[in-house]
Amino acid sequence: MDLRYSEEYEGFRAEVKAFLADNWPPKGEESQRSQDEQQARFRGLAIERGYLARAIPREYGGSEQPPDVLRGAIIREEFGRAGAPQDPHPPTAQLIPTLLEHGTEALKQRYLPPTLRGDLVWCQGYSEPGSGSDLASVQTRAERVGDEWVINGQKIWTTGAHQADMIYLLCRTEPDAGKHAGISYLLLDMNQPGVDVRPLKQMSGDAHFNEVFFDDARTPADHIVGKRGEGWIVSRSTLQHERNAAGRVAEVRGPFEELVRLAQKSVRNGGPAIADPNVRQRIAEIEGYVASHEYSAYRQLTCDARGESPGPVATMNKLAKTDVCLMMAKLAFDLLGDEGLSAPVSSRDGPPTDSRTWIYEYMNSIAQTIGAGTSNIQRNIIGERGLGLPRDFAAQKNR
Ligand SMILES: Cc1cc2nc3c(=O)[nH]c(=O)nc-3n(C[C@H](O)[C@H](O)[C@H](O)COP(=O)(O)OP(=O)(O)OC[C@H]3O[C@@H](n4cnc5c(N)ncnc54)[C@H](O)[C@@H]3O)c2cc1C
Protein backbone atom coordinates (compact mmCIF):
# COMPACT_ATOMS: atom_id res chain seq x y z
CA MET A 1 0.00 0.00 0.00
CA ASP A 2 1.44 3.38 -1.01
CA LEU A 3 0.10 6.12 1.23
CA ARG A 4 1.89 8.97 -0.53
CA TYR A 5 -0.13 11.57 -2.45
CA SER A 6 0.28 11.60 -6.25
CA GLU A 7 2.21 14.37 -8.04
CA GLU A 8 -1.06 16.08 -8.97
CA TYR A 9 -2.04 16.24 -5.31
CA GLU A 10 1.39 17.40 -4.21
CA GLY A 11 1.02 20.20 -6.79
CA PHE A 12 -2.28 21.11 -5.19
CA ARG A 13 -0.59 21.09 -1.77
CA ALA A 14 2.02 23.58 -3.06
CA GLU A 15 -0.84 25.86 -4.24
CA VAL A 16 -2.49 25.70 -0.81
CA LYS A 17 0.82 26.44 0.93
CA ALA A 18 1.43 29.46 -1.32
CA PHE A 19 -2.07 30.76 -0.56
CA LEU A 20 -1.41 30.39 3.17
CA ALA A 21 2.01 32.03 2.94
CA ASP A 22 0.34 35.08 1.32
CA ASN A 23 -2.70 35.27 3.57
CA TRP A 24 -2.15 33.72 7.01
CA PRO A 25 -1.23 35.07 9.49
CA PRO A 26 -2.45 38.49 8.32
CA LYS A 27 0.24 41.00 7.52
CA GLY A 28 0.50 44.80 7.27
CA GLU A 29 -2.72 46.76 7.77
CA GLU A 30 -4.76 43.59 8.02
CA SER A 31 -2.92 42.56 11.20
CA GLN A 32 -4.31 45.68 12.95
CA ARG A 33 -7.93 44.48 12.67
CA SER A 34 -9.71 42.50 15.40
CA GLN A 35 -9.18 38.72 15.45
CA ASP A 36 -12.81 38.10 14.43
CA GLU A 37 -12.48 40.43 11.44
CA GLN A 38 -9.19 38.84 10.37
CA GLN A 39 -10.72 35.37 10.54
CA ALA A 40 -13.90 36.38 8.67
CA ARG A 41 -11.89 38.06 5.90
CA PHE A 42 -9.55 35.07 5.60
CA ARG A 43 -12.49 32.64 5.50
CA GLY A 44 -14.12 34.71 2.75
CA LEU A 45 -10.91 34.54 0.68
CA ALA A 46 -10.49 30.82 1.28
CA ILE A 47 -14.11 30.15 0.23
CA GLU A 48 -13.54 32.23 -2.93
CA ARG A 49 -10.46 30.13 -3.73
CA GLY A 50 -12.40 26.91 -3.19
CA TYR A 51 -10.52 25.83 -0.07
CA LEU A 52 -13.33 26.05 2.50
CA ALA A 53 -17.06 25.15 2.45
CA ARG A 54 -16.24 22.94 -0.54
CA ALA A 55 -19.30 20.73 -0.48
CA ILE A 56 -21.72 23.63 -0.09
CA PRO A 57 -23.55 25.17 -3.06
CA ARG A 58 -22.66 28.77 -3.94
CA GLU A 59 -26.26 29.90 -3.40
CA TYR A 60 -25.82 29.05 0.29
CA GLY A 61 -22.44 30.82 0.58
CA GLY A 62 -20.18 27.83 -0.13
CA SER A 63 -17.52 27.29 -2.80
CA GLU A 64 -19.26 24.31 -4.49
CA GLN A 65 -16.20 22.30 -5.51
CA PRO A 66 -16.35 18.89 -7.20
CA PRO A 67 -16.12 16.20 -4.50
CA ASP A 68 -12.46 15.36 -3.85
CA VAL A 69 -11.74 13.89 -0.46
CA LEU A 70 -7.95 13.97 -0.88
CA ARG A 71 -7.93 17.68 -1.69
CA GLY A 72 -10.11 18.18 1.39
CA ALA A 73 -7.59 16.21 3.49
CA ILE A 74 -4.64 18.24 2.12
CA ILE A 75 -6.42 21.51 2.91
CA ARG A 76 -7.11 20.34 6.48
CA GLU A 77 -3.48 19.26 6.91
CA GLU A 78 -1.96 22.50 5.58
CA PHE A 79 -4.46 24.87 7.20
CA GLY A 80 -3.95 22.96 10.48
CA ARG A 81 -0.15 23.27 10.19
CA ALA A 82 -0.42 27.02 9.55
CA GLY A 83 -2.94 27.50 12.39
CA ALA A 84 -5.31 29.12 9.85
CA PRO A 85 -9.08 29.32 10.45
CA GLN A 86 -10.94 26.43 8.87
CA ASP A 87 -14.65 25.76 8.63
CA PRO A 88 -16.55 27.00 11.71
CA HIS A 89 -15.78 25.31 15.03
CA PRO A 90 -18.04 22.76 16.66
CA PRO A 91 -20.88 22.93 17.63
CA THR A 92 -21.60 25.42 14.81
CA ALA A 93 -19.86 23.06 12.36
CA GLN A 94 -22.28 20.16 12.89
CA LEU A 95 -25.33 22.25 12.14
CA ILE A 96 -24.18 23.00 8.57
CA PRO A 97 -24.45 19.46 7.09
CA THR A 98 -27.58 18.84 9.18
CA LEU A 99 -29.31 21.90 7.72
CA LEU A 100 -28.19 20.93 4.22
CA GLU A 101 -29.59 17.43 4.69
CA HIS A 102 -32.84 18.14 6.53
CA GLY A 103 -33.51 21.93 6.47
CA THR A 104 -36.17 23.69 4.43
CA GLU A 105 -35.07 25.90 1.54
CA ALA A 106 -35.97 29.03 3.56
CA LEU A 107 -33.85 27.95 6.55
CA LYS A 108 -30.88 27.09 4.33
CA GLN A 109 -31.06 30.44 2.51
CA ARG A 110 -31.39 32.38 5.72
CA TYR A 111 -28.88 30.68 7.97
CA LEU A 112 -26.15 28.98 5.94
CA PRO A 113 -24.37 32.03 4.42
CA PRO A 114 -23.83 33.96 7.71
CA THR A 115 -22.92 30.71 9.51
CA LEU A 116 -20.25 29.85 6.93
CA ARG A 117 -18.74 33.34 7.09
CA GLY A 118 -18.54 33.01 10.86
CA ASP A 119 -21.00 35.87 11.49
CA LEU A 120 -23.51 33.57 13.20
CA VAL A 121 -22.39 31.30 16.04
CA TRP A 122 -24.50 28.36 17.24
CA CYS A 123 -24.63 26.18 20.32
CA GLN A 124 -26.05 22.68 20.72
CA GLY A 125 -28.94 22.13 23.14
CA TYR A 126 -29.13 18.36 23.47
CA SER A 127 -28.07 17.28 27.00
CA GLU A 128 -30.25 17.86 30.04
CA PRO A 129 -29.60 17.09 33.71
CA GLY A 130 -31.26 13.66 33.34
CA SER A 131 -30.58 13.11 29.63
CA GLY A 132 -27.00 12.67 28.44
CA SER A 133 -26.20 9.18 27.15
CA ASP A 134 -29.93 8.48 27.27
CA LEU A 135 -30.61 11.50 25.08
CA ALA A 136 -34.03 10.34 23.88
CA SER A 137 -35.39 11.01 27.37
CA VAL A 138 -35.20 14.83 26.90
CA GLN A 139 -37.88 16.70 28.84
CA THR A 140 -37.62 20.27 27.54
CA ARG A 141 -41.05 20.98 26.07
CA ALA A 142 -42.05 22.91 22.96
CA GLU A 143 -45.70 23.71 22.53
CA ARG A 144 -47.19 25.08 19.33
CA VAL A 145 -49.07 28.35 20.07
CA GLY A 146 -50.30 30.09 16.92
CA ASP A 147 -47.37 30.72 14.61
CA GLU A 148 -44.75 30.00 17.23
CA TRP A 149 -43.17 27.29 19.36
CA VAL A 150 -43.10 28.15 23.06
CA ILE A 151 -40.23 26.44 24.86
CA ASN A 152 -39.85 25.60 28.57
CA GLY A 153 -37.15 23.52 30.24
CA GLN A 154 -33.42 23.26 30.84
CA LYS A 155 -30.32 22.21 28.92
CA ILE A 156 -26.88 21.57 30.43
CA TRP A 157 -23.22 21.33 29.30
CA THR A 158 -24.08 23.71 26.47
CA THR A 159 -20.66 24.59 25.05
CA GLY A 160 -20.31 28.24 24.05
CA ALA A 161 -23.93 29.19 24.88
CA HIS A 162 -22.63 32.42 26.44
CA GLN A 163 -21.24 33.50 23.05
CA ALA A 164 -23.79 31.93 20.71
CA ASP A 165 -26.33 33.86 18.66
CA MET A 166 -28.55 30.82 18.06
CA ILE A 167 -29.16 27.35 19.49
CA TYR A 168 -30.28 24.13 17.77
CA LEU A 169 -32.14 22.08 20.33
CA LEU A 170 -34.10 18.93 20.91
CA CYS A 171 -37.53 19.42 22.48
CA ARG A 172 -40.41 17.13 23.31
CA THR A 173 -43.31 18.24 21.08
CA GLU A 174 -45.53 15.13 21.24
CA PRO A 175 -45.69 14.19 24.93
CA ASP A 176 -47.96 11.21 24.22
CA ALA A 177 -45.82 9.66 21.50
CA GLY A 178 -43.11 7.04 22.22
CA LYS A 179 -39.79 8.14 23.66
CA HIS A 180 -37.95 8.57 20.35
CA ALA A 181 -41.00 9.62 18.33
CA GLY A 182 -42.00 12.68 20.34
CA ILE A 183 -38.97 14.88 19.75
CA SER A 184 -38.50 17.82 17.36
CA TYR A 185 -35.34 19.68 16.29
CA LEU A 186 -35.81 23.45 16.61
CA LEU A 187 -33.69 26.55 15.92
CA LEU A 188 -33.99 29.41 18.36
CA ASP A 189 -32.57 32.92 18.85
CA MET A 190 -30.57 33.11 22.08
CA ASN A 191 -31.04 36.87 22.43
CA GLN A 192 -34.50 37.00 23.96
CA PRO A 193 -35.90 37.46 27.48
CA GLY A 194 -37.01 33.80 27.86
CA VAL A 195 -33.43 32.46 27.60
CA ASP A 196 -31.18 32.52 30.66
CA VAL A 197 -27.54 31.35 30.27
CA ARG A 198 -25.63 30.46 33.44
CA PRO A 199 -21.92 29.55 33.16
CA LEU A 200 -20.50 26.36 34.68
CA LYS A 201 -16.96 26.77 35.92
CA GLN A 202 -14.52 24.00 34.96
CA MET A 203 -11.59 22.77 37.03
CA SER A 204 -9.24 24.78 34.78
CA GLY A 205 -10.98 27.96 35.97
CA ASP A 206 -12.46 28.62 32.51
CA ALA A 207 -16.18 28.45 31.83
CA HIS A 208 -16.85 27.06 28.37
CA PHE A 209 -20.02 25.22 29.39
CA ASN A 210 -23.37 26.56 30.53
CA GLU A 211 -26.76 25.70 31.84
CA VAL A 212 -29.47 27.20 29.63
CA PHE A 213 -32.97 27.79 31.01
CA PHE A 214 -35.97 28.38 28.76
CA ASP A 215 -38.94 30.17 30.27
CA ASP A 216 -41.58 30.73 27.59
CA ALA A 217 -38.83 31.27 24.99
CA ARG A 218 -40.22 31.61 21.48
CA THR A 219 -39.28 30.68 17.96
CA PRO A 220 -41.26 30.86 14.70
CA ALA A 221 -43.20 27.73 13.74
CA ASP A 222 -41.10 27.24 10.59
CA HIS A 223 -37.84 27.06 12.62
CA ILE A 224 -38.06 23.30 12.74
CA VAL A 225 -35.52 21.05 10.99
CA GLY A 226 -37.06 17.84 9.65
CA LYS A 227 -40.66 16.98 10.37
CA ARG A 228 -42.46 17.47 13.66
CA GLY A 229 -41.73 14.46 15.89
CA GLU A 230 -38.75 13.38 13.74
CA GLY A 231 -36.07 15.35 15.57
CA TRP A 232 -34.44 12.13 16.80
CA ILE A 233 -33.52 11.15 13.22
CA VAL A 234 -32.19 14.67 12.54
CA SER A 235 -30.14 14.66 15.76
CA ARG A 236 -28.49 11.36 14.74
CA SER A 237 -27.13 13.02 11.64
CA THR A 238 -25.67 15.94 13.68
CA LEU A 239 -24.02 13.48 16.08
CA GLN A 240 -22.62 11.37 13.24
CA HIS A 241 -20.95 14.46 11.73
CA GLU A 242 -19.56 15.31 15.17
CA ARG A 243 -18.09 11.82 15.63
CA ASN A 244 -16.72 11.69 12.07
CA ALA A 245 -14.88 14.94 12.69
CA ALA A 246 -13.69 13.74 16.11
CA GLY A 247 -11.85 10.81 14.53
CA ARG A 248 -9.69 12.85 12.16
CA VAL A 249 -6.07 11.89 11.83
CA ALA A 250 -4.06 15.10 11.60
CA GLU A 251 -4.71 16.10 15.20
CA VAL A 252 -2.84 13.18 16.81
CA ARG A 253 0.62 13.20 15.18
CA GLY A 254 1.28 16.87 16.05
CA PRO A 255 0.67 16.47 19.83
CA PHE A 256 2.73 13.24 19.78
CA GLU A 257 5.71 15.13 18.32
CA GLU A 258 5.22 17.80 21.01
CA LEU A 259 5.25 15.06 23.65
CA VAL A 260 8.57 13.71 22.36
CA ARG A 261 10.02 17.25 22.47
CA LEU A 262 8.81 17.60 26.07
CA ALA A 263 10.53 14.30 26.99
CA GLN A 264 13.73 15.57 25.37
CA LYS A 265 13.62 18.84 27.33
CA SER A 266 12.46 17.48 30.72
CA VAL A 267 15.02 16.38 33.25
CA ARG A 268 14.84 13.05 35.07
CA ASN A 269 17.58 11.57 37.30
CA GLY A 270 19.98 14.30 36.19
CA GLY A 271 19.56 13.63 32.46
CA PRO A 272 16.96 14.13 29.69
CA ALA A 273 13.77 12.22 30.51
CA ILE A 274 13.81 10.57 27.09
CA ALA A 275 16.94 8.65 28.17
CA ASP A 276 14.90 6.92 30.90
CA PRO A 277 13.90 3.42 29.66
CA ASN A 278 10.46 3.68 31.36
CA VAL A 279 9.70 6.93 29.56
CA ARG A 280 10.95 5.51 26.25
CA GLN A 281 8.75 2.46 26.70
CA ARG A 282 5.66 4.61 27.30
CA ILE A 283 6.49 6.77 24.27
CA ALA A 284 6.96 3.68 22.10
CA GLU A 285 3.63 2.25 23.27
CA ILE A 286 1.86 5.54 22.54
CA GLU A 287 3.47 5.79 19.10
CA GLY A 288 2.03 2.35 18.32
CA TYR A 289 -1.46 3.66 19.12
CA VAL A 290 -0.83 6.89 17.18
CA ALA A 291 0.22 4.90 14.10
CA SER A 292 -2.69 2.45 14.31
CA HIS A 293 -5.10 5.36 14.73
CA GLU A 294 -3.58 7.00 11.65
CA TYR A 295 -4.14 3.88 9.55
CA SER A 296 -7.66 3.49 10.86
CA ALA A 297 -8.34 7.16 10.04
CA TYR A 298 -7.20 6.39 6.47
CA ARG A 299 -9.99 3.79 6.37
CA GLN A 300 -12.41 6.58 7.22
CA LEU A 301 -10.87 8.71 4.47
CA THR A 302 -11.26 5.81 2.02
CA CYS A 303 -14.96 5.50 2.92
CA ASP A 304 -15.35 9.27 2.35
CA ALA A 305 -13.52 8.98 -1.00
CA ARG A 306 -15.87 6.19 -2.10
CA GLY A 307 -18.94 8.09 -0.92
CA GLU A 308 -19.66 5.35 1.63
CA SER A 309 -20.77 6.00 5.19
CA PRO A 310 -17.86 5.28 7.57
CA GLY A 311 -20.37 3.85 10.13
CA PRO A 312 -18.63 2.15 13.07
CA VAL A 313 -15.16 3.05 11.66
CA ALA A 314 -15.79 6.69 12.59
CA THR A 315 -16.98 5.60 16.02
CA MET A 316 -13.82 3.48 16.48
CA ASN A 317 -11.69 6.44 15.47
CA LYS A 318 -13.40 8.77 17.92
CA LEU A 319 -12.77 6.23 20.69
CA ALA A 320 -9.15 5.56 19.65
CA LYS A 321 -8.30 9.22 19.23
CA THR A 322 -9.69 10.32 22.58
CA ASP A 323 -7.96 7.35 24.31
CA VAL A 324 -4.58 8.10 22.76
CA CYS A 325 -4.88 11.83 23.58
CA LEU A 326 -5.55 10.88 27.20
CA MET A 327 -2.46 8.59 27.27
CA MET A 328 -0.28 11.37 25.86
CA ALA A 329 -1.58 13.94 28.34
CA LYS A 330 -1.00 11.53 31.27
CA LEU A 331 2.64 11.00 30.26
CA ALA A 332 3.16 14.76 29.78
CA PHE A 333 1.69 15.36 33.24
CA ASP A 334 4.16 12.86 34.75
CA LEU A 335 7.06 14.47 32.86
CA LEU A 336 6.16 17.91 34.21
CA GLY A 337 6.46 16.61 37.80
CA ASP A 338 5.85 19.26 40.49
CA GLU A 339 5.26 21.92 37.86
CA GLY A 340 2.25 19.94 36.71
CA LEU A 341 0.62 20.48 40.09
CA SER A 342 1.42 24.15 40.53
CA ALA A 343 1.44 25.85 37.10
CA PRO A 344 -1.58 28.07 36.26
CA VAL A 345 -4.06 26.52 33.85
CA SER A 346 -6.69 29.06 32.89
CA SER A 347 -6.40 31.00 29.61
CA ARG A 348 -6.71 34.12 31.77
CA ASP A 349 -3.29 33.39 33.27
CA GLY A 350 -1.33 34.79 30.34
CA PRO A 351 0.13 33.31 27.16
CA PRO A 352 0.43 29.52 26.97
CA THR A 353 3.58 27.83 28.23
CA ASP A 354 4.55 24.17 27.72
CA SER A 355 3.28 23.21 31.16
CA ARG A 356 0.05 25.17 30.92
CA THR A 357 -0.73 23.73 27.49
CA TRP A 358 -0.19 20.15 28.70
CA ILE A 359 -2.04 20.51 32.00
CA TYR A 360 -4.96 22.03 30.15
CA GLU A 361 -4.73 19.17 27.65
CA TYR A 362 -4.72 16.69 30.55
CA MET A 363 -8.03 18.10 31.79
CA ASN A 364 -9.45 18.57 28.31
CA SER A 365 -8.56 15.06 27.15
CA ILE A 366 -10.84 13.63 29.86
CA ALA A 367 -13.65 15.90 28.63
CA GLN A 368 -13.13 14.67 25.07
CA THR A 369 -13.84 11.09 26.16
CA ILE A 370 -17.31 12.32 27.27
CA GLY A 371 -18.38 14.94 24.68
CA ALA A 372 -20.32 13.76 21.58
CA GLY A 373 -21.10 10.53 23.48
CA THR A 374 -18.96 8.86 26.14
CA SER A 375 -16.37 6.18 25.39
CA ASN A 376 -18.73 3.57 26.91
CA ILE A 377 -21.45 4.58 24.48
CA GLN A 378 -18.99 4.40 21.56
CA ARG A 379 -18.08 0.85 22.70
CA ASN A 380 -21.78 -0.07 22.77
CA ILE A 381 -22.20 1.24 19.21
CA ILE A 382 -19.13 -0.63 17.94
CA GLY A 383 -20.34 -3.82 19.63
CA GLU A 384 -23.92 -3.57 18.40
CA ARG A 385 -23.57 -2.04 14.93
CA GLY A 386 -20.03 -3.12 14.09
CA LEU A 387 -19.88 -6.61 15.59
CA GLY A 388 -23.60 -7.42 15.61
CA LEU A 389 -23.71 -8.14 19.36
CA PRO A 390 -27.06 -8.06 21.20
CA ARG A 391 -28.36 -4.60 22.13
CA ASP A 392 -27.46 -2.92 25.42
CA PHE A 393 -29.88 -4.32 28.02
CA ALA A 394 -30.46 -0.96 29.78
CA ALA A 395 -31.22 0.80 26.49
CA GLN A 396 -33.66 -1.95 25.46
CA LYS A 397 -35.48 -1.69 28.78
CA ASN A 398 -35.97 2.07 28.31
CA ARG A 399 -37.46 1.90 24.80
C1 LIG B 1 -16.35 18.65 26.27
C2 LIG B 1 -17.83 18.43 26.29
C3 LIG B 1 -18.65 19.23 25.49
C4 LIG B 1 -20.03 19.04 25.54
N1 LIG B 1 -20.81 19.88 24.78
C5 LIG B 1 -22.13 19.71 24.79
C6 LIG B 1 -22.96 20.60 24.03
O1 LIG B 1 -22.49 21.57 23.43
N2 LIG B 1 -24.29 20.38 24.03
C7 LIG B 1 -24.85 19.34 24.68
O2 LIG B 1 -26.06 19.18 24.57
N3 LIG B 1 -24.11 18.50 25.45
C8 LIG B 1 -22.76 18.67 25.52
N4 LIG B 1 -21.98 17.85 26.31
C9 LIG B 1 -22.62 16.85 27.14
C10 LIG B 1 -22.35 15.41 26.68
O3 LIG B 1 -23.00 15.12 25.47
C11 LIG B 1 -22.80 14.48 27.82
O4 LIG B 1 -21.99 14.79 28.96
C12 LIG B 1 -22.60 13.03 27.45
O5 LIG B 1 -23.50 12.64 26.45
C13 LIG B 1 -22.78 12.12 28.70
O6 LIG B 1 -23.98 12.40 29.34
P1 LIG B 1 -24.03 12.63 30.93
O7 LIG B 1 -23.00 13.66 31.27
O8 LIG B 1 -25.45 12.90 31.29
O9 LIG B 1 -23.52 11.27 31.56
P2 LIG B 1 -24.41 9.97 31.78
O10 LIG B 1 -25.19 9.67 30.56
O11 LIG B 1 -25.16 10.10 33.07
O12 LIG B 1 -23.30 8.86 31.95
C14 LIG B 1 -22.60 8.65 33.19
C15 LIG B 1 -21.68 7.44 33.01
O13 LIG B 1 -22.46 6.27 32.72
C16 LIG B 1 -22.05 5.66 31.52
N5 LIG B 1 -23.20 5.14 30.78
C17 LIG B 1 -24.40 5.75 30.62
N6 LIG B 1 -25.22 4.97 29.87
C18 LIG B 1 -24.53 3.85 29.55
C19 LIG B 1 -24.83 2.69 28.78
N7 LIG B 1 -26.01 2.50 28.19
N8 LIG B 1 -23.85 1.75 28.66
C20 LIG B 1 -22.62 1.90 29.25
N9 LIG B 1 -22.30 3.00 30.01
C21 LIG B 1 -23.23 3.96 30.14
C22 LIG B 1 -21.37 6.78 30.72
O14 LIG B 1 -20.41 6.26 29.82
C23 LIG B 1 -20.71 7.59 31.83
O15 LIG B 1 -19.49 7.02 32.18
C24 LIG B 1 -20.61 18.05 26.35
C25 LIG B 1 -19.78 17.28 27.19
C26 LIG B 1 -18.42 17.49 27.18
C27 LIG B 1 -17.56 16.70 28.12
The ligand as an ORCA input file, in Angstrom:
! r2SCAN-3c Opt
* xyz 0 1
  C     -16.352     18.647     26.266
  C     -17.833     18.433     26.294
  C     -18.647     19.229     25.490
  C     -20.026     19.044     25.544
  N     -20.805     19.883     24.783
  C     -22.127     19.710     24.786
  C     -22.962     20.598     24.030
  O     -22.488     21.570     23.435
  N     -24.287     20.382     24.026
  C     -24.853     19.343     24.678
  O     -26.059     19.177     24.575
  N     -24.111     18.502     25.452
  C     -22.763     18.673     25.521
  N     -21.982     17.855     26.306
  C     -22.622     16.845     27.137
  C     -22.347     15.406     26.679
  O     -22.998     15.119     25.470
  C     -22.797     14.475     27.818
  O     -21.995     14.791     28.961
  C     -22.603     13.029     27.454
  O     -23.495     12.645     26.449
  C     -22.782     12.119     28.696
  O     -23.977     12.396     29.341
  P     -24.027     12.627     30.928
  O     -23.000     13.664     31.271
  O     -25.446     12.905     31.294
  O     -23.522     11.269     31.560
  P     -24.415      9.966     31.785
  O     -25.186      9.666     30.555
  O     -25.164     10.100     33.066
  O     -23.296      8.860     31.952
  C     -22.599      8.651     33.189
  C     -21.676      7.435     33.010
  O     -22.464      6.267     32.724
  C     -22.046      5.660     31.522
  N     -23.204      5.141     30.783
  C     -24.402      5.752     30.622
  N     -25.220      4.974     29.868
  C     -24.525      3.855     29.549
  C     -24.826      2.687     28.781
  N     -26.013      2.502     28.190
  N     -23.850      1.748     28.658
  C     -22.623      1.896     29.249
  N     -22.296      2.997     30.006
  C     -23.235      3.956     30.141
  C     -21.372      6.776     30.720
  O     -20.406      6.264     29.821
  C     -20.715      7.589     31.829
  O     -19.488      7.015     32.180
  C     -20.609     18.045     26.352
  C     -19.781     17.281     27.186
  C     -18.417     17.486     27.180
  C     -17.561     16.701     28.124
*
